[in-house]
Amino acid sequence: MHHLEEALIPASSYKLDFSNPVASGQIVRRDVSLQFDADNYAVARMILTAINESPYRSAIKDMSIVAEERREKDLEGDPEAGDPVSVNLVITFYETLTGASTTEGLIYEKTESEEKTPAAPNDLLYE
């Protein structure tokens, strides 16, 4: 979390929303929805690069970048700076259960082998 907060320092504002962690076998996935505003595309790219270079295994998906029109009072600024942007994305962080001190709060997903194994019929009796 500290790395993510550091990456977002240049953002003019941001909002994080954490989903419940989901375990599948020994792998845990945790989605984080992120919305942030940046002064321009260059700042947004710098933030995205910092997130992507995280020391933690992760994948960025469902990303959109929308340019906002500058307000009248901002038009006097540097014309090369570009328009402010709003960025929305989902980051999936991957962890392992190996060595985990707790599994409290995890949602467990069925593995493929569990889904393919047919349940034993309850109506068969053997004498």
N, C-alpha and C positions, 0 to 999 in steps of 0.2 A: 504494500500500500504506500509506503514511503516513497518508492521510486515513481509511482504514478502521480503522487502529489507534487513531487519535484518537477516532473515533466510538464505539469500543468501551470507552473508558476507564471510563464509568459501570457497565459490566457487572460482575457479581460473578465471572463466569468466562466464557471463550469458547474455541471451537475452530474453526480455519480449515482447510479442505482444498481445495487448488488442483488443478483438472484440467488436462490438457494443452491448450494453445491450439490452436484449429482455424481454419484459413484457408479462406475461400470467396471466390474472386475476390480483391479487394483488402481485404476485411474479415476481421478476426481476432476470434474469440469466445473468451473465457476464463471458464469457470464457476468460481465460488468457493462451496463449501458452507460455511455458517456456522451454528453452534449457539452460543447464548449464554444465560446466566441473568441475570435482572435482579431487583432487590428488589421491583418491582411493575410494573403495566401502564404507568404514567406514565413510568417510566425506560425501559422497553422501547420505548415510542412515541418518546421522545426519541432513542434510539439509531437506530431505524428512519428517523426523519426526517433525521438527520445523514447516514446512508448514502444515502438517496434524494436528498439535496441535494449529492451528490458532484460535483465539477467534471468528473468523467470520465463518458463515456456508459456507462450501465448500465441494466439492467432487473432488478427483483426478482421472483422467481417461486417457486412451490412453498413458500409460507410457512405455518407453523402456529405458534400461540401457545397454550400450555397453562399454566393456573394451577396452581400447586403449593400444597398445604396448608402453612400455617405450622407450624413445629415448636413444641412446647410452650414452650420458652424464649423464642420470639419473640412470643408472644401478648401480652406486656406492652407491646409497641411501640405506635405510633400506629395506632389502628383505621381511620383514614381512608387509611392508606398502601396498603392492599390486600395481597393475597397475592403471593408471589414468582411469577415466570413463567419458563418456558423457551421459547425461540424457536428455530425451525429455518427456514432459508430458503436459496435459491440465488440468487446475484447473477451475472448475466452481464455482463461488461465487454466493450465493443466498442472495437476499435482499428483502425487502418488500416496497410497495408503501405507506403503512400506515405512515402518518406523513412526507412524502417526501416534501421537499421544492420546488422541480422542477421535471418535467418529460421530460425536454428538452433532445433530443437525443435518446429517447427510441424508439425501434421498437416494435410495438404491434402485438402479435400473437393471432389468433382467439382461443377462448376457445372451449372445446368440445360441449357445449350447443349451441354456435353460429354456429358451423359446422353442427350440427344435425337439426337445425331449417330450414325448407325449405323456400326459398324466396317466397313471394306472387307473383303469376303470374300477369304480367302486361297486358295480353291480355284479361282478363275477365272484362267485364263491367256489372254493375248492374243497372237496371232501376228502 
